[in-house]
Amino acid sequence: MAVFSDSDILTILRDQNPWWSSGAVPSPMEKPYHRGEYYETSRVFTHPIRRFPVLSGLRRVGKSCILYQMIGDLLRSGINPVKILYVSLDTAVLSEAGLLRSLHLYRSVINNDPEFYFFADEIQKDSDWASVMKHVYDTFPAARAVATGSASGKIEKKHRETGEGRLHLIKVPTLSFYDYCAMKEIDIPTPDTDDLFSLHTLPQSVQASIMMKLSGLSSVMYSYFHLGGFPEFVNVSPADESYVLSLIAENVINKAIYTDLADERVNPSQLRKLFIYLCNTTSNQLNIEEMCSQLGGLSPITAGKYLEILENANLIYRSWPILQGGKKALKAQAKIYIADTGIREAVMSGLYPQDDPVQLGYIVESSAYKHTVDYCRVRDLSWSVGYLRPQASRNREGEETDIVLYNGHGILQLVESKYRNNPIVKDTDMILKAALKDKPGYVITKAPDDFGLISRDQSMLYRIPAQVYLYLMGLMQHNANLKETRKQSSEHAGSPTESLLI
C-alpha cells in the first residue's frame, strides 16, 4: 500500500509547478546570470537530434537553477505552462512516489498532450530514474526532458547502463572565478582578449592594459578561495562566513558521504577520515601506503576504491603524471586536488592563518588545476590535464610541472604555480627542461604587476598573476559554451526548437 495518496502527490506537484497557474517562474527561482553549463544544457535540450541532458554535480552548485532558467525560456517562447512538468524528489512525498508515478499522474490529470517538457530534479533518489527517462524518450517522441542528480557516481553508472545514446551527461562544477565575479556584479572592463595562452603574443601595451583591468581582483579572489564557488553564497556578508562554512560542511560534504554515497558499500567514517586527510594534503602527490598507515585499518585496495568514489562524486580531482611525450606514466602516484577551495576551507578552517603562504600556494595551484580541467571539458574532449614528470624521478623539488595540457599528439601547454613573493624558476625546473619550442611555459605569480615574457637560455616563460589566470580561464570556458550555442542556433535556424535557444 502506498504511503501517500494521488491527491497528496498532485498537491506537491502543483506547489512545485507554480507556472501552471501564474504562467511564469517566480523571480527568486530564476536567477538572472546564466553560467556556461546553462548554455551547454540548452544546446543539447534543443538540438534537432534529440537527447536528454543529465546534469551531474555536487549539491548546491546550481543545477536546479539551470532547470528554472530553461523553464523560463520555454514560457517566454510561448509554450503552454501546463506542458511543463518539474518534479523534485527532494521531498518525502515525491521521493516515496518516484518519478514514474508522478509522471503518470501528471499525464492523466494535468496534461495528456504528446508534446510536453519534463524536468526531473534530484533523480538519485529514484533507483529506476534511467528507465523512466528511457520510457519518456521511447514513448513520447515529441517530449523533451532534463534531469539532475547529486550522487554523481550512481548517475554516471546508470547513464552508461541504460542511456544507450538517449542521455547526454553534463558535469556541473562549482563556479569558476569568472562566474563568481559576474554573479557578484563586479564592474570589470572587458579584457582585450579571452585567449589566455596567447597573451604573450600581444603588444606589451595590450598586456599591460589587461593586467591593469584585472589587477583589482586580488581581494575578490581571496573571498572566492575562502567560501568557494557555490552560487548561493556568492554575496554573503563577512559576518556570515563561519555559518556558510558550516553549511558547506553539512549540506555538501556530510550529505555526500553519509547520504549520496550510502549505497556505495563504503564505511562512512573511514571515507570521511580519508577525505579530511586529502584536504590536508591537497596539491601533493598521494602516497597511498603512507596514507593507509597514518589512517590505520585501511587497506590500499579499499583506499583506491574510496578515491575513485570521491572522484566520481565530484569531491576531488586526480591528476595523473605524464611523460615528456605526452603519454601517461605507469605505476605512478596521482596528485589530489579538492574540487572546490570552499570545501577544503570548511574542513580546514581555523587550522592555518588565512594568509599562510604555503597553504595559499596549495590553494592557488588547486584552483588553477580545477579551472584548467573544467575548461578542457568544454573546449575539446580529446584534451586532458595532468602533471609532468621526467622518465625517472626521485621527486626532488622542481622535477615536475604542476599543470600540463595534452592530447594524443603530445603536450599543448605547460603551467607552473609559483604563488609567492619574488618566485624564482630554476634552470633545473621541469618547466624549463621540458619547454616547448613554439610556446612559453606559463608561470602563475602573486604580485599583480609580476607579468610578462622572459627569456631563459633557449626557452621562454610567461609570468601571469593568479587572478588573471583564473579569470581568463573561466572566461574562456564560458565563451566556449556560448560560442557553440550560437553556432547551433545559426545552423538550425527555423527548426522547431531553435526559438528556445538563448
C-alpha positions, -999 to 999 in steps of 0.1 A, spaced: 0 0 0 13 34 -10 22 58 19 9 88 0 -23 92 -20 -26 105 -55 -41 137 -40 -10 142 -19 12 138 -49 -8 162 -70 -8 188 -43 30 187 -42 33 188 -80 11 219 -81 33 235 -55 64 227 -75 49 240 -107 36 274 -99 36 285 -136 6 262 -142 -15 290 -126 8 321 -129 23 315 -163 58 324 -150 87 312 -130 88 331 -96 117 355 -98 136 341 -68 138 308 -86 151 321 -119 184 338 -114 195 364 -140 230 352 -146 235 323 -170 266 302 -164 283 282 -192 266 249 -182 232 265 -188 242 271 -224 255 236 -228 223 221 -213 201 243 -235 222 233 -266 216 196 -260 180 201 -250 171 219 -282 192 201 -307 173 185 -336 190 152 -328 170 145 -296 189 136 -264 181 143 -228 207 162 -208 216 148 -174 233 173 -151 257 157 -126 274 176 -98 278 184 -61 249 196 -40 244 234 -41 263 240 -73 232 254 -91 218 225 -111 182 233 -101 188 270 -111 196 259 -146 163 240 -148 143 270 -137 161 292 -163 152 267 -190 116 266 -179 116 304 -180 129 302 -216 101 278 -226 74 301 -210 87 332 -228 88 313 -261 50 308 -258 49 272 -246 17 264 -227 26 263 -190 8 231 -183 31 213 -208 60 219 -185 64 194 -156 90 199 -129 95 171 -103 119 174 -75 124 143 -55 138 163 -26 105 159 -8 93 129 12 61 127 -8 76 126 -43 107 107 -32 84 79 -20 62 81 -51 90 81 -76 93 97 -110 71 72 -129 41 76 -106 44 114 -106 47 114 -144 16 91 -148 -5 113 -125 6 144 -144 -3 127 -178 -37 115 -165 -48 146 -146 -29 177 -158 -18 173 -194 -21 144 -218 -7 162 -248 21 142 -266 43 173 -265 55 181 -230 87 191 -212 99 170 -183 124 184 -157 134 158 -131 155 171 -101 175 150 -76 169 118 -96 194 98 -75 165 93 -50 148 71 -75 168 39 -83 148 35 -115 152 70 -129 171 60 -160 143 36 -170 118 64 -166 139 87 -189 141 59 -214 103 54 -212 97 91 -219 122 91 -248 108 60 -264 70 65 -257 67 103 -264 87 113 -295 76 149 -291 87 152 -255 119 168 -242 135 161 -208 163 172 -185 174 155 -153 198 165 -124 214 144 -97 239 149 -69 252 113 -64 273 115 -95 289 81 -94 255 64 -94 242 88 -120 270 81 -144 267 43 -138 230 44 -147 238 66 -177 262 41 -190 239 11 -184 206 25 -196 213 57 -215 222 40 -248 225 73 -267 194 88 -253 210 107 -225 238 132 -225 258 136 -193 269 172 -183 292 177 -153 283 209 -134 313 220 -113 313 248 -88 316 283 -102 347 295 -120 363 327 -107 349 344 -138 313 332 -130 319 342 -94 328 378 -103 299 380 -128 274 369 -101 288 395 -77 282 420 -105 317 434 -102 323 461 -128 353 448 -147 363 464 -180 362 438 -208 397 424 -214 412 429 -248 413 391 -253 399 359 -237 426 337 -252 447 331 -221 475 312 -238 481 338 -265 487 367 -241 525 365 -247 518 373 -284 501 406 -277 518 440 -278 532 450 -244 508 478 -241 478 455 -246 492 431 -220 496 459 -195 460 470 -202 447 436 -195 467 433 -163 455 467 -151 419 459 -158 421 427 -137 446 439 -110 418 448 -85 406 413 -83 431 401 -57 408 407 -27 378 392 -46 400 361 -53 407 356 -16 369 357 -9 364 332 -37 391 309 -22 375 312 13 339 302 5 344 286 -29 322 286 -59 287 279 -45 263 302 -62 240 309 -32 270 320 -10 285 345 -35 271 376 -19 271 366 18 283 392 44 316 386 62 296 382 94 280 350 79 311 334 66 316 310 95 279 299 92 284 294 55 314 271 60 293 250 85 266 248 58 291 236 32 304 210 57 269 198 65 250 201 32 278 193 7 304 171 25 284 152 51 253 146 29 276 135 0 294 110 23 266 99 45 236 101 21 245 102 -15 272 76 -12 253 55 13 248 25 -10 283 25 -25 293 -1 1 316 23 20 323 28 56 312 64 60 335 70 90 365 57 71 356 76 40 353 109 59 387 104 76 402 98 42 386 129 28 399 150 57 434 136 51 431 146 14 421 181 24 452 185 44 474 172 16 458 188 -15 481 197 -44 506 170 -34 514 135 -48 495 109 -28 514 80 -13 486 55 -7 507 32 15 517 62 37 481 74 39 468 40 49 495 37 76 485 71 90 448 64 89 451 29 104 429 0 94 425 10 58 439 -13 31 454 2 -1 427 -16 -22 399 0 -2 417 33 -3 419 31 -41 382 23 -43 374 53 -20 394 76 -41 375 66 -72 342 71 -54 352 106 -42 363 115 -77 331 102 -93 312 122 -66 330 154 -78 346 159 -44 382 156 -57 402 158 -89 430 133 -95 459 145 -117 479 117 -133 516 121 -143 526 121 -179 560 118 -196 575 144 -220 560 127 -250 525 133 -236 520 96 -226 508 86 -192 535 74 -168 529 39 -155 527 29 -118 529 65 -107 512 85 -79 484 108 -86 482 143 -73 450 151 -54 431 183 -56 399 191 -36 372 200 -61 365 234 -45 385 256 -22 354 263 -1 350 226 6 386 224 18 382 256 39 351 240 55 373 211 67 405 230 75 391 263 88 410 275 118 440 252 114 461 277 94 461 315 92 443 327 61 474 344 48 497 313 54 519 314 23 523 276 20 486 270 22 478 298 -2 502 282 -27 483 249 -24 450 267 -28 461 286 -59 475 255 -76 444 236 -67 421 263 -81 442 267 -113 440 229 -119 402 229 -114 398 258 -139 420 242 -165 402 208 -163 368 224 -164 379 245 -195 392 214 -213 360 195 -208 342 223 -228 370 232 -252 379 197 -265 371 163 -251 404 150 -265 423 173 -242 435 161 -208 452 177 -179 479 161 -157 513 169 -143 547 164 -160 574 142 -145 607 130 -160 612 94 -171 629 85 -138 623 109 -109 634 110 -73 607 136 -66 632 164 -60 618 199 -59 612 213 -93 612 179 -110 576 182 -121 554 207 -138 521 213 -119 496 216 -148 501 201 -183 475 203 -211 480 174 -236 462 153 -261 470 122 -282 496 142 -302 516 155 -273 519 184 -248 499 215 -256 508 238 -227 529 238 -195 518 257 -164 537 261 -131 522 277 -100 546 299 -81 523 319 -59 548 335 -35 568 367 -32 596 370 -57 592 335 -71 623 320 -88 623 295 -116 655 275 -115 673 263 -146 667 227 -134 630 231 -131 609 209 -153 590 237 -169 623 248 -185 638 214 -191 606 203 -210 600 236 -226 580 236 -259 596 250 -290 568 272 -300 551 282 -267 564 297 -234 556 279 -202 532 299 -181 542 307 -145 514 318 -121 526 346 -99 514 365 -68 520 403 -74 496 420 -98 525 436 -116 545 404 -120 538 396 -156 554 394 -190 576 373 -213 611 365 -202 639 345 -219 658 317 -202 686 302 -222 668 285 -252 634 287 -235 607 313 -228 585 318 -198 554 340 -194 546 352 -159 509 358 -151 492 369 -119 469 343 -103 438 363 -106 444 369 -143 450 332 -150 418 322 -131 396 349 -145 406 344 -181 405 306 -179 369 309 -165 361 334 -193 374 310 -219 352 282 -205 321 305 -205 327 318 -240 334 283 -255 299 272 -243 283 304 -256 301 301 -290 288 266 -295 253 276 -286 253 305 -311 267 282 -337 239 257 -332 213 284 -332 226 296 -366 229 262 -381 194 251 -371 175 284 -375 139 277 -382 139 243 -365 111 236 -340 134 241 -310 156 269 -324 135 296 -308 142 281 -273 180 289 -276 192 320 -258 
